[in-house]
């Protein structure tokens, strides 16, 4: 399983309760497809840097998940079919592991 991060921009007309329901539905879809939701954040409405479908604002949702390599394509299709989603992006992220830092040996 790989680590992924996704950002979703929902229509500005979506209320806080609807955004929570949409996020829960996305989490259920991920679990149904064999993935695991690590965290889900709803920062709320933000002013967009550029217009999307004549909207200057959008409701942002960030989700971190673990999934098999086939799930991002299925999740992308799920977002395309959902009417409240204006934009989405899924990226593979690296898990940072704590390792001992070795000092380089400097010869004089």
DOLUMGU-620181 format. One line per 10 residues: their letters; for each residue z, x negated, y of N, C-alpha, C. Coordinates in steps of 0.2 Angstrom, whole numbers. Layout:
A> Z X Y Z X Y Z X Y; ...
This chain:
XXXXXXXXXX> 0 -4 -6 0 0 0 0 -4 6; -4 -2 11 -4 -6 17 -1 -2 23; 1 -6 28 4 -3 34 -1 -1 39; -1 5 42 -6 7 47 -2 10 53; -5 10 59 -2 14 65 -8 18 67; -6 24 69 -11 29 72 -8 32 79; -13 32 83 -11 36 90 -16 42 90; -13 47 92 -17 54 92 -16 56 99; -21 59 103 -21 62 109 -22 69 108; -17 73 109 -18 81 109 -20 84 115
XXXXXXXXXX> -23 90 115 -25 93 121 -19 94 126; -19 94 132 -13 95 137 -10 102 136; -14 107 134 -11 113 134 -6 114 128; -6 109 124 -1 110 118 6 109 121; 10 114 118 18 113 120 21 108 116; 27 107 118 31 102 114 33 104 107; 34 111 106 35 114 99 29 113 95; 23 115 98 17 114 94 15 107 92; 17 102 97 15 95 95 20 93 90; 26 96 89 30 94 84 28 97 77
XXXXXXXXXX> 25 103 78 22 106 72 16 102 69; 12 100 74 6 97 72 8 90 69; 13 87 72 15 80 69 18 81 62; 22 87 61 25 88 54 19 89 49; 14 93 51 8 94 47 4 88 45; 4 83 50 1 77 49 5 73 44; 11 73 44 16 70 40 15 73 33; 15 79 32 14 83 26 7 81 23; 2 80 27 -4 78 24 -4 71 21; -1 67 25 0 60 23 4 59 16
XXXXXXXXXX> 9 63 16 13 63 9 9 66 4; 5 71 5 2 74 0 -4 70 -3; -6 65 1 -11 60 -1 -8 54 -4; -2 54 -4 1 48 -8 4 43 -3; 4 44 4 6 39 9 14 41 10; 16 37 15 23 37 17 23 36 25; 27 41 28 27 41 35 34 36 37; 33 31 40 38 26 42 42 29 48; 38 31 54 41 34 60 35 38 63; 38 42 67 33 47 71 37 47 78
XXXXXXXXXX> 33 46 83 36 46 90 31 51 94; 34 55 98 31 60 103 33 58 110; 29 53 113 31 51 120 30 57 125; 25 61 123 24 67 128 17 67 131; 17 71 137 11 71 141 10 64 145; 4 62 145 3 56 149 -4 57 153; -4 54 159 -11 54 162 -15 49 159; -21 51 158 -26 47 154 -30 42 159; -32 37 157 -36 32 161 -43 35 163; -45 39 158 -52 42 159 -52 49 156
XXXXXXXXXX> -56 53 159 -57 60 156 -59 60 149; -56 65 145 -58 66 138 -59 74 138; -66 76 137 -67 83 137 -65 87 143; -66 84 149 -64 86 156 -56 87 157; -52 83 153 -45 83 153 -43 77 156; -39 77 161 -36 71 164 -29 69 161; -26 73 157 -20 72 154 -20 74 146; -16 71 142 -16 72 135 -9 71 133; -7 74 127 -1 73 124 -1 68 118; 2 63 119 2 57 114 7 58 108
XXXXXXXXXX> 4 55 102 8 55 96 7 48 93; 12 45 91 12 38 88 15 39 81; 11 37 76 14 37 69 13 31 65; 18 28 62 17 22 58 18 24 51; 14 22 47 14 24 40 12 19 35; 13 20 28 11 16 23 7 20 19; 1 17 17 -4 21 13 -9 17 9; -12 20 4 -18 16 1 -24 15 5; -28 11 4 -34 10 8 -39 16 9; -38 21 5 -43 27 6 -40 32 11
XXXXXXXXXX> -34 32 12 -31 37 16 -33 37 24; -34 31 27 -36 32 34 -43 36 35; -48 35 30 -54 39 31 -52 46 30; -48 48 26 -46 55 25 -43 58 31; -38 54 33 -34 56 39 -39 56 45; -43 52 46 -48 53 52 -52 59 51; -54 61 45 -58 67 44 -53 73 46; -47 73 44 -42 78 45 -41 79 53; -41 73 57 -41 74 64 -47 77 67; -53 75 64 -59 78 67 -59 86 66
XXXXXXXXXX> -56 88 61 -56 95 60 -51 99 63; -46 96 66 -40 99 70 -43 100 77; -42 106 79 -45 108 86 -41 105 91; -34 104 90 -30 101 96 -31 94 97; -34 90 92 -34 83 93 -41 81 97; -39 78 103 -45 76 107 -48 69 105; -43 64 103 -45 57 101 -39 55 96; -42 50 92 -37 47 87 -40 40 85; -35 36 84 -37 29 82 -32 27 76; -34 24 71 -30 22 65 -32 14 65
XXXXXXXXXX> -26 10 65 -27 3 64 -22 0 59; -25 -5 55 -21 -8 50 -16 -13 54; -10 -13 52 -5 -17 55 -2 -22 50; 0 -27 53 4 -32 48 11 -32 49; 14 -32 43 22 -32 43 24 -39 44; 28 -40 49 31 -46 51 37 -48 46; 36 -53 43 41 -56 38 45 -61 42; 52 -61 41 56 -66 44 55 -72 39; 53 -78 42 53 -84 38 56 -90 42; 58 -95 38 61 -100 41 56 -104 45
XXXXXXXX> 58 -106 51 53 -110 55 55 -118 54; 50 -121 52 51 -128 50 48 -132 57; 52 -137 58 51 -141 64 46 -146 62; 41 -148 66 36 -153 64 39 -160 64; 37 -164 60 39 -171 59 35 -175 64; 38 -178 69 35 -182 73 36 -189 72; 31 -193 70 32 -200 69 31 -204 75; 35 -209 76 34 -214 82 31 -220 80
